[in-house]
Structure formats: C-alpha cells, structure tokens
Amino acid sequence: MDDHKDPRQSPRIPGERQFESLLWGSRLLVMLAVVPSLLGATVLLLIGTADILKVMVDTAVYYLVGGTADIHDTVVPRIILAVDIYLVAIVLLIFGSGVYRLFVSPIDQAESHAPSHPFNVNSFDQLKDKIARVVILAVIIEFFRAVVDIRFQTPLDAIYLALSVLALAASLYLMNHAHRTFDH
C-alpha cells in the first residue's frame, strides 16, 4: 500500500462531488438549443419543399392549362428563395447535431461516416467552419436572387455587378485556399 498522496489531488470540500455532478449534468442544458434547432430545420425544410411544389404546380398550370399569370419572371427567384431556405435549414441541422456531439454524446451513426461529414465535429472551430461554409453559400444564393431582379439603368450598374461577382469569386477562392491550407 502506498502512503504517498497525489499532489494534484486536494482535499475534497463537503458537497464538492455533488456540485461537480451538477456541473456535468448541466451540459444537458444545450438540449434547449439542440431541439429547437432541429425543429426549426424541419419547419424550414417543409417550407422550402412547399415552395418548390408550388412553383411546380404554377408551372404545370401555366403550360398545360394556359394560366394567365406569366411565370417567367417569378420561377427563378422563387426557386432560389427555396434553396436559400434549405441552406438555413442545413445550418440549423449542423448546429444542432454539432452542439449535441460536442456537449452530450457522439452520434453513433455519424461516427461510421467519414470525418468530413457535416455532423462529425470535434471542436467549436470545426463546427464554426462548417456552419460558416453553409452561411457563405446562403449569402451567395441571396446575392444571385438579388441579381435576378436587377434592372440596369446605366452601363455603370453593369460594371458594379461585374465587380460584385468578381469579389464574390475571389472570396470563394480565398476561402477554399485557406481551408486547404488548414487541412494539411
């Protein structure tokens, strides 16, 4: 029997073990963020799907029945909006599953997939990176939705649009370059 005490262990304060148990259990408070995130993602996925189905019905009515409203000006913006809604839903899914994995427990089914799967996060930095990528994609989609509605007044407007697209392409290039640099 060894009488030497581990110098890292200090004497226990009364109630310390119970307090530590409470602290460990408090990690489950993140479920207040996880569950609403998953519910919000579900709602958004349903809304995006309903929007796409409505576009399909309106298109079928226009071409098969001869609807009176011209759909050509609205189809693309409505589909882009639905894609944007899907992307926000994906952000909520990644956030909810990532927070669950970081605080509560690894997700067994996700563990069997590649480490790069969006649900497999090992740190806040990875979670932030995965969410940032989807958010940037959503911003790009929103940009294109705005571009579809642009009506050029002057040639300078077209130049501004071209510069905006160039800046967007440059930011995507830099983001991918930085991601490849950090992965190696």
Residue pairs with C-beta under 8 A, 6 or more apart in sequence:
27 103
27 104
28 103
28 104
30 99
30 100
30 103
30 104
31 100
31 104
33 95
33 96
33 99
34 96
34 97
34 99
34 100
34 104
35 96
37 92
37 93
37 95
37 96
37 99
38 92
38 93
38 96
40 89
40 92
41 89
41 90
41 92
41 93
41 96
42 89
44 85
44 86
44 88
44 89
44 92
45 86
45 89
47 85
48 82
48 83
48 85
48 86
48 89
49 82
51 78
51 81
51 82
51 85
52 79
52 82
54 78
55 75
55 78
55 79
55 82
58 67
58 69
58 71
58 74
58 75
59 71
59 75
61 67
62 69
62 70
62 71
76 148
77 145
77 148
77 149
80 141
80 144
80 145
80 148
81 145
83 141
84 138
84 141
84 142
84 145
87 134
87 135
87 137
87 138
87 141
88 138
90 118
90 134
91 131
91 134
91 135
91 138
93 118
93 119
94 118
94 119
94 127
94 130
94 131
94 134
95 127
95 131
97 107
97 110
97 118
97 119
98 119
98 121
98 126
98 127
98 130
98 131
99 127
100 107
101 107
101 110
101 119
101 120
101 121
102 121
102 123
102 124
102 127
107 119
110 117
110 119
110 120
111 120
113 119
113 120
114 120
118 130
121 127
121 130
129 179
133 175
133 179
136 171
136 172
136 175
140 168
140 172
143 164
143 168
147 161
150 157
150 161
152 158
152 161
